[in-house]
Amino acid sequence: MLTASNILLYVADPAASAAFYERLLGRAPVELSPTFALLPLTSGLMLGLWKRGGVEPAPESAPGGAEIGFKLADNAAVDAAFAEWRDKGAEIALPPTDLDFGRSFVALDPDGHRLRLYALGEEM
């Protein structure tokens, strides 16, 4: 059985994107070059930030076509994370909102990739 090890995002500037993610997630890159940055997430999962112009084969989709989800404990944690990320300068695409699955907000990284923080509703 295969185990996923990386989430890769294609970015314009790996160093700028790494600085953005380090500021929001509190995790420094373990690798940083002009074309690639790598940050640890959890349980061995890594976030790779690859300079869009050097990816082979060239990506065909634009940022924002998918999301990275971060599950939080409860609604209060969603609201607190929203305030923290907003105060750190994250662009907010959706403020905290109660949806059919629970409470959620969406932030955008410098390239427009969607980051959804959420807490599942009580029925989930």
PADRENDREN-361509 format. One line per field, with one value per atom (N, C-alpha, C): atom name; residue number from 1; y, x, z. Coordinates in steps of 0.1 Angstrom, whole numbers. Example, Ala and Ser with C-alpha at 12.3 -4.5 7.8 and 13.67 -1.06 7.14 Angstrom:
REM residues 2
name (N, CA, C, N, CA, C)
resi (1, 1, 1, 2, 2, 2)
north (-57, -45, -33, -22, -11, 0)
east (132, 123, 132, 128, 137, 129)
up (78, 78, 78, 71, 71, 79)
//
This chain:
REM residues 124
name (N, CA, C, N, CA, C, N, CA, C, N, CA, C, N, CA, C, N, CA, C, N, CA, C, N, CA, C, N, CA, C, N, CA, C, N, CA, C, N, CA, C, N, CA, C, N, CA, C, N, CA, C, N, CA, C, N, CA, C, N, CA, C, N, CA, C, N, CA, C, N, CA, C, N, CA, C, N, CA, C, N, CA, C, N, CA, C, N, CA, C, N, CA, C, N, CA, C, N, CA, C, N, CA, C, N, CA, C, N, CA, C, N, CA, C, N, CA, C, N, CA, C, N, CA, C, N, CA, C, N, CA, C, N, CA, C, N, CA, C, N, CA, C, N, CA, C, N, CA, C, N, CA, C, N, CA, C, N, CA, C, N, CA, C, N, CA, C, N, CA, C, N, CA, C, N, CA, C, N, CA, C, N, CA, C, N, CA, C, N, CA, C, N, CA, C, N, CA, C, N, CA, C, N, CA, C, N, CA, C, N, CA, C, N, CA, C, N, CA, C, N, CA, C, N, CA, C, N, CA, C, N, CA, C, N, CA, C, N, CA, C, N, CA, C, N, CA, C, N, CA, C, N, CA, C, N, CA, C, N, CA, C, N, CA, C, N, CA, C, N, CA, C, N, CA, C, N, CA, C, N, CA, C, N, CA, C, N, CA, C, N, CA, C, N, CA, C, N, CA, C, N, CA, C, N, CA, C, N, CA, C, N, CA, C, N, CA, C, N, CA, C, N, CA, C, N, CA, C, N, CA, C, N, CA, C, N, CA, C, N, CA, C, N, CA, C, N, CA, C, N, CA, C, N, CA, C, N, CA, C, N, CA, C, N, CA, C, N, CA, C, N, CA, C, N, CA, C, N, CA, C, N, CA, C, N, CA, C, N, CA, C, N, CA, C, N, CA, C, N, CA, C, N, CA, C, N, CA, C, N, CA, C, N, CA, C, N, CA, C, N, CA, C, N, CA, C, N, CA, C, N, CA, C)
resi (1, 1, 1, 2, 2, 2, 3, 3, 3, 4, 4, 4, 5, 5, 5, 6, 6, 6, 7, 7, 7, 8, 8, 8, 9, 9, 9, 10, 10, 10, 11, 11, 11, 12, 12, 12, 13, 13, 13, 14, 14, 14, 15, 15, 15, 16, 16, 16, 17, 17, 17, 18, 18, 18, 19, 19, 19, 20, 20, 20, 21, 21, 21, 22, 22, 22, 23, 23, 23, 24, 24, 24, 25, 25, 25, 26, 26, 26, 27, 27, 27, 28, 28, 28, 29, 29, 29, 30, 30, 30, 31, 31, 31, 32, 32, 32, 33, 33, 33, 34, 34, 34, 35, 35, 35, 36, 36, 36, 37, 37, 37, 38, 38, 38, 39, 39, 39, 40, 40, 40, 41, 41, 41, 42, 42, 42, 43, 43, 43, 44, 44, 44, 45, 45, 45, 46, 46, 46, 47, 47, 47, 48, 48, 48, 49, 49, 49, 50, 50, 50, 51, 51, 51, 52, 52, 52, 53, 53, 53, 54, 54, 54, 55, 55, 55, 56, 56, 56, 57, 57, 57, 58, 58, 58, 59, 59, 59, 60, 60, 60, 61, 61, 61, 62, 62, 62, 63, 63, 63, 64, 64, 64, 65, 65, 65, 66, 66, 66, 67, 67, 67, 68, 68, 68, 69, 69, 69, 70, 70, 70, 71, 71, 71, 72, 72, 72, 73, 73, 73, 74, 74, 74, 75, 75, 75, 76, 76, 76, 77, 77, 77, 78, 78, 78, 79, 79, 79, 80, 80, 80, 81, 81, 81, 82, 82, 82, 83, 83, 83, 84, 84, 84, 85, 85, 85, 86, 86, 86, 87, 87, 87, 88, 88, 88, 89, 89, 89, 90, 90, 90, 91, 91, 91, 92, 92, 92, 93, 93, 93, 94, 94, 94, 95, 95, 95, 96, 96, 96, 97, 97, 97, 98, 98, 98, 99, 99, 99, 100, 100, 100, 101, 101, 101, 102, 102, 102, 103, 103, 103, 104, 104, 104, 105, 105, 105, 106, 106, 106, 107, 107, 107, 108, 108, 108, 109, 109, 109, 110, 110, 110, 111, 111, 111, 112, 112, 112, 113, 113, 113, 114, 114, 114, 115, 115, 115, 116, 116, 116, 117, 117, 117, 118, 118, 118, 119, 119, 119, 120, 120, 120, 121, 121, 121, 122, 122, 122, 123, 123, 123, 124, 124, 124)
north (-12, 0, 12, 22, 35, 44, 52, 62, 76, 85, 98, 105, 112, 118, 133, 138, 152, 157, 170, 178, 188, 188, 198, 209, 221, 233, 239, 244, 251, 266, 272, 286, 295, 308, 317, 319, 320, 323, 314, 303, 293, 300, 309, 316, 324, 331, 340, 331, 320, 311, 304, 300, 293, 303, 316, 326, 327, 327, 328, 316, 304, 292, 291, 295, 295, 305, 316, 326, 321, 314, 309, 296, 287, 274, 272, 282, 281, 270, 266, 256, 261, 260, 265, 255, 260, 250, 242, 229, 220, 220, 225, 226, 239, 247, 259, 262, 263, 266, 276, 281, 291, 285, 271, 265, 256, 254, 245, 248, 246, 247, 235, 230, 219, 222, 221, 224, 212, 208, 197, 201, 192, 194, 186, 175, 166, 151, 143, 129, 125, 133, 130, 135, 141, 147, 160, 163, 175, 183, 196, 206, 210, 207, 211, 223, 233, 245, 245, 242, 240, 252, 258, 269, 265, 271, 267, 266, 274, 274, 262, 255, 244, 230, 229, 216, 209, 196, 188, 176, 173, 181, 193, 203, 216, 214, 221, 220, 226, 220, 225, 232, 231, 237, 250, 258, 271, 269, 277, 276, 279, 273, 274, 263, 254, 243, 231, 232, 222, 230, 223, 229, 219, 225, 218, 221, 210, 211, 209, 217, 216, 215, 203, 200, 205, 213, 218, 212, 214, 207, 211, 225, 229, 243, 249, 262, 273, 272, 283, 282, 271, 270, 275, 273, 279, 294, 300, 314, 320, 313, 318, 318, 307, 305, 316, 319, 329, 343, 346, 359, 360, 348, 348, 349, 342, 342, 356, 361, 375, 385, 384, 394, 392, 380, 377, 381, 386, 391, 381, 370, 361, 367, 365, 369, 359, 364, 356, 356, 344, 342, 339, 333, 331, 332, 342, 343, 331, 329, 318, 318, 306, 304, 290, 289, 276, 270, 258, 251, 238, 230, 218, 208, 208, 199, 204, 217, 223, 238, 243, 257, 257, 267, 268, 282, 284, 296, 292, 300, 298, 309, 307, 317, 313, 323, 321, 323, 315, 317, 328, 332, 342, 338, 325, 321, 318, 320, 317, 303, 295, 282, 283, 275, 276, 267, 273, 267, 267, 256, 256, 250, 258, 254, 252, 240, 237, 228, 228, 219, 213, 199, 192, 195, 195, 197, 186, 187, 177, 164, 164, 152, 144, 150, 143, 133)
east (8, 0, 9, 5, 13, 8, 18, 15, 18, 9, 12, 22, 32, 42, 43, 38, 39, 26, 23, 13, 22, 20, 28, 19, 24, 17, 27, 21, 30, 28, 40, 40, 49, 47, 55, 69, 69, 81, 82, 89, 90, 94, 104, 108, 97, 90, 79, 67, 64, 54, 58, 71, 76, 75, 78, 77, 62, 53, 38, 34, 38, 33, 40, 53, 60, 53, 49, 42, 29, 21, 8, 8, 17, 17, 28, 37, 47, 57, 59, 69, 79, 91, 102, 104, 108, 112, 124, 123, 135, 144, 138, 146, 141, 151, 147, 158, 153, 162, 154, 160, 153, 141, 140, 129, 120, 124, 116, 118, 107, 107, 99, 103, 97, 95, 82, 78, 72, 75, 68, 54, 44, 31, 29, 22, 20, 22, 26, 27, 35, 46, 55, 50, 38, 34, 41, 46, 53, 46, 48, 42, 53, 53, 63, 57, 66, 63, 72, 67, 76, 73, 84, 83, 76, 65, 56, 63, 73, 80, 89, 92, 101, 95, 82, 75, 74, 77, 76, 67, 57, 52, 45, 44, 39, 24, 21, 8, -3, -15, -25, -36, -36, -47, -42, -51, -48, -50, -43, -45, -60, -64, -78, -87, -82, -91, -92, -84, -85, -82, -83, -80, -71, -64, -58, -67, -71, -80, -72, -75, -70, -81, -83, -94, -90, -99, -98, -108, -105, -113, -128, -130, -144, -146, -158, -161, -152, -150, -142, -128, -122, -109, -109, -120, -121, -120, -128, -129, -116, -109, -96, -86, -86, -76, -79, -91, -95, -89, -91, -86, -71, -64, -49, -44, -50, -46, -48, -60, -63, -53, -50, -41, -26, -23, -10, -10, -21, -22, -27, -32, -38, -50, -50, -62, -73, -85, -96, -106, -109, -119, -133, -133, -146, -144, -151, -149, -156, -154, -161, -176, -180, -193, -198, -210, -216, -221, -216, -219, -226, -230, -237, -229, -216, -207, -201, -202, -197, -192, -184, -180, -166, -164, -153, -149, -136, -132, -122, -120, -111, -101, -88, -78, -71, -65, -57, -42, -34, -20, -16, -3, 0, -3, -4, -7, -22, -30, -44, -48, -39, -43, -52, -62, -72, -68, -69, -66, -79, -85, -98, -95, -99, -98, -113, -115, -129, -130, -142, -146, -159, -159, -171, -183, -195, -206, -209, -217, -220, -225, -232, -238, -227, -216, -205, -197)
up (0, 0, 0, -8, -9, 2, 7, 17, 11, 11, 6, 15, 8, 16, 14, 2, -1, -7, -4, -12, -19, -32, -40, -46, -44, -50, -59, -70, -80, -77, -75, -71, -79, -79, -86, -80, -66, -59, -47, -47, -36, -23, -23, -11, -4, -13, -7, -2, -9, -5, 8, 9, 21, 33, 31, 42, 46, 37, 40, 48, 44, 51, 65, 66, 79, 88, 83, 92, 97, 88, 92, 100, 96, 102, 113, 114, 125, 122, 110, 107, 96, 99, 89, 78, 67, 56, 60, 56, 58, 46, 35, 22, 16, 10, 3, -7, -20, -31, -40, -50, -59, -66, -67, -74, -66, -53, -45, -30, -22, -8, -2, 9, 16, 30, 35, 49, 55, 67, 74, 78, 76, 81, 93, 93, 104, 100, 109, 107, 95, 92, 81, 68, 67, 55, 53, 40, 37, 27, 28, 18, 9, -4, -14, -22, -23, -31, -43, -54, -66, -76, -80, -89, -102, -105, -116, -129, -132, -145, -147, -137, -139, -137, -136, -134, -147, -147, -159, -155, -163, -173, -168, -176, -172, -166, -155, -150, -159, -159, -168, -160, -147, -139, -132, -129, -122, -107, -99, -84, -81, -70, -65, -70, -78, -82, -72, -61, -51, -38, -27, -13, -5, 4, 15, 27, 34, 46, 58, 68, 82, 92, 97, 107, 120, 126, 140, 149, 162, 172, 173, 172, 173, 167, 168, 162, 168, 181, 187, 181, 178, 172, 158, 151, 137, 138, 147, 149, 153, 162, 167, 156, 149, 137, 127, 124, 115, 119, 132, 137, 136, 139, 139, 125, 115, 101, 95, 98, 93, 98, 111, 117, 111, 106, 100, 85, 80, 66, 56, 60, 50, 43, 30, 22, 25, 29, 33, 21, 16, 6, 11, 23, 30, 45, 51, 66, 73, 86, 93, 89, 85, 80, 84, 88, 91, 78, 74, 62, 66, 56, 59, 67, 66, 73, 86, 88, 100, 98, 107, 106, 98, 90, 81, 77, 74, 66, 56, 46, 35, 34, 34, 31, 18, 12, 0, 2, -4, -3, -14, -15, -25, -39, -42, -56, -58, -48, -49, -45, -40, -35, -23, -22, -11, 1, 13, 25, 34, 36, 44, 58, 68, 82, 86, 93, 95, 108, 114, 124, 120, 122, 118, 127, 122, 130, 139, 149, 159, 153, 142, 136, 129, 126, 118, 126)
//
